[in-house]
Every structure is written in structure tokens, then in C-alpha cells.
Amino acid sequence: MADTATQKISPKHEIRRAQIIACAEGEFEKHGFHGAGMSAIAKACGMSVGHLYHYFSSKEELIQAVVQAELDRQACRLDELESLPPEMLASDAARKVETILMHNDNPYRTVLNFEMLAEAQRNPKIAQMLQVNDKLMRDRFCALLISAGVDEPEDRTELLLAFFSGLPARALRHPEQERQSLVDVLVPVVEKIFGEPFRKTET
């Protein structure tokens, strides 16, 4: 009977956890992982602090859950790339460059990701989470390039990941940059990194 009851409340519990994570993300983006208190997060969620601890036993656990949620979103974006025909990978990446630079529409949640990187410098658990995820993402992206017949997939993968992670930082450091001229320069660079032209693997 106890197992049945647990199964019945589990989906509701997970939904509430997801809501808390979403509220926590907003607080962490505004105040940082260590600037945002559990009381403020609980208030944003419309619950008491004691009730919040029913779902997350500590702030450390909540931070880890927020980090994992963002890593899961990044994996979903790679799912989208994997669903594309190989010949469309370069054009899709080029469109993302233009979207980030021209519309300030950053799919990589810049503030949260900067906070994650800062936390990883002092928190070995967060550093390990990022490193394990990065290895999985590199392997998957490398497999995409291999399927497209691109030479040196490991090096190109590293370069592309560095490229996209650096764009938000550059936009923050140099907001006056003339965006269209930058897009005109960067799009061919991205296409070049993907391989020029796309080659089918010889059999």
C-alpha cells in the first residue's frame, strides 16, 4: 500500500520540484548562487522555507538541481541538431550566430551559465557535473560531424564549442559592437569550421 501511495504522489512531487527549480533559477540569475537565500526562493515559489526543505534538503542540493536542469536543456538543443540532415548542420549553426548577435536572443542562458562556471571554480561537485556533461556533449557533437563526413571532428568540435560559449561573453564585454558586420564575418567562419564542403564518407 505504501508503494502505491508513493507512486501516486510522485508525479505531483516532481512537478513541484520543477517549479521550485524554475523559481530558484530566477533568483540565482538575479543574485547569484550565494547571494540568493532560501527564504527569497521560497517566497518566489509561494511557500514557506520549511516546505521548500521538504523538496530540497539543502541549498547545495538545490544548486545542483538547477545546474542539472540547465545541462538537460543543453542536451535537448543537441537533440534538435541530431534530428537534422548532416548537410543542414552548418546553416543551422549560422542561424544561431545571427539570432544571438542580432536579436539578443541567447539560447544559452548567459547569466546562469556564467554563474555555473564561477561556482565550478570553488565547488568540486559542480565542476565534475560540468566536466562529465561536456564530455558527453563533445562525443555527441563529434559523432554528428563524423556522420557528415567532416575531417578532424574532435578539433572542430572543440573550436565550435569554444566559439559559441565565447559569443555571449563578447556581447557582454563589447555591447557597442556593430552586429550586422560581425554576423557577416562570423557566419562564413562557422560554415568553414563545419567543413567546406560537406563530404560523404567514402565506402
N, C-alpha and C positions, 0 to 999 in steps of 0.2 A: 504493500500500500504506500509506503514512504517513497519508493522509487517512482510510482505512478504520479504521486503528487509533485515530486521534484521535476518530472518531465513536463507536467502541465504548466508550472510556473517558469520554467527555463526560458522559453521564448520571450516572455514579458521581461524577465530579468535582463536578458541580452539587449532588448530594445532600450531599456532604461540605461544600461551601461553605455550604449552607443550615444544616447542623448547627453549623458554626463561628459563623455569624451568630446563631443562637439562643443559643449559649453566650455570645457577646460581649454580646448584649442583657442577659442576666442580670448580667454583670459591670458593664456600663455603668449599669444601673439601681441597682446597689448602691454603686458607687464613682464614677460619672460618667465621661464620655469621657476625661478626662485623669487621673483617679485610678486607673483600671483599666489595668494593664500588660499587655503582650502575653504575658508569661510566665504571668500568672494566667489569662488567657483560654485559652492553650494547655493549661494544666493542667486547666481546666474541661472542655476538649474531649478530654482524654486523649491529647494528642500533644505532641511537642517543639516548641519555639519555631521551630526551623529548618523543621519540617514545616508549621507554620502559615504561614510566609512563602512556602511553595510555593503556597498558595491566595490569599494577600493580600500584595502586595509591601510594604505599609506599614500602619501603624496608621491613617493618614489614609484609605487605600482601604477599610479595614475599617469605619471610622466611616461613610463614605459608603454602604457596602453596608447597614449597619444602618438608616440613615436611609431609604434607598430601600425596604427591606423594610417599614418602618412605613408609608411613604406608599402602598405597594402594598396593605397591609391596609386602609387608609382608603378606597382606591378600591373594594375589594371590598365594603365596607359600603355604599357608594353604589350598587354594582351591585344589592344587595338592595332598596334603595329604588326603583330604576328598574324593578324587576320587579313592584312593587305597582300596583294600580289607583290613579289620581290621588286618589280620594276617601278612600283609606286612609293617605295621607301624614301628615296631621295626627295621627291616632290612633296611628300607629307612632312618631312623634316624641314624643308624650306618654308612651307606654310607656317609651321610652328615658330620659326625665327621671325617671320613677318608679324605674326599675331602677338608675340611677346614684345617686339620693339615698337610696332605701330599703334597697338591698341592697349598697351599696358595690361594685357590680359595674360598674366603669368600662371600657367597651369602647375607650377612647381611650388606654390605657397612659400614665397621667398622668406618672409619673416619667420615662419615656423621652421623652415629648413636651416636658416642661419642659427636659430636658437638650438636646434638639434646638434649642429656641428660644434657650437660653443660648449654645449653640455657634454659632448663626447670627449672634449679635451680634458675633462676632470672626472668623468663618470665612466669607468671601465665597462659597465654593463651596457650603457648606451653606445659606446664605441664598438663593442662587439656586435650589437644589433645592426649597426650601420655597415660594418665590415662584412658580416655574413650576407646581408641583403645586397650589398654592392657586388659581391662575388656571384650571387645568383643572377642579378641583372646583367652583369657583364657576360656571363655564359649564355644567357638567352639572347642578348643582342648580337653577340658574336655568331651564334647559330643562324640568326637572320641574315647576316652578311654572307655567311658561307652558303646559305641557300640561294643567295642572289649571285653567287659566283665571284664575290669580291676578294681580291688579293689582300693579304696581311690583315685579316679580320680582327685579330687581337689589338694591334696598334691602332687601327681605325676606330675600334670601339672605344678605346681609352681616350682618343682625341675627341670623339663626338661627345662623350660624357663630360669631359672637361670643358668643352665648348658650351654646352647647354647649361652646365652648372655655373659657368662664369658670366653668362649674359645678365642674369639678374643683379649680380654684384656690380657689373659695369654700369647698368642703368641707375643703380643707387649712387655710385661714385660720380657719374658724369651725366646728370639728368638733362643738361643742355645740348647734348649730342644731337645733331640733325639726323633724325631717324631714317628717313627715306634713303638718303645717300648711304647710310650704314647698311640698310637692307640690301641695296643694290650691290654692295661689295660682298656681304656675308653669304647671300644665297648661293652664288656660284662656288664659294668655298665649301659650303656644306655639301653641295652636289658633288664636288670633287672628292671630298672625303669618302663619300659613299662608293666611289669607284666610277670611272669615266671611260667608256660607257659601262653599263651593267653587262656582265658576261655570263652566259650559261656555263655551268660546269661541264667540261668535256668528259665524255664517256668513252 
